[in-house]
């Protein structure tokens, strides 16, 4: 689940960037809700990919033994 604060910040930034700097606070509540809903769907779709990438970077940075016989599998990425 994406925190409401993150959704709000992303929706506000997206709205203002795509509407030539028009102010978010001047947008009606129902229109703000539409932007928040769309942004939340986009963030939820992107979150697993970002988690998988972050996990892999952390694992690579912390790997001490390149000959690890039982390497950990990334829980955020499906095995192919």
Number of C-alpha atoms within 10 A of each C-alpha: 7 11 8 11 9 14 21 18 13 17 22 19 15 16 20 14 12 9 11 8 11 12 13 17 9 8 13 9 11 9 11 17 14 12 18 22 15 12 21 21 12 12 17 13 11 11 14 14 13 13 15 16 15 13 17 17 12 11 15 11 9 9 12 9 8 8 8 9 7 6 11 8 12 14 12 16 14 8 7 3
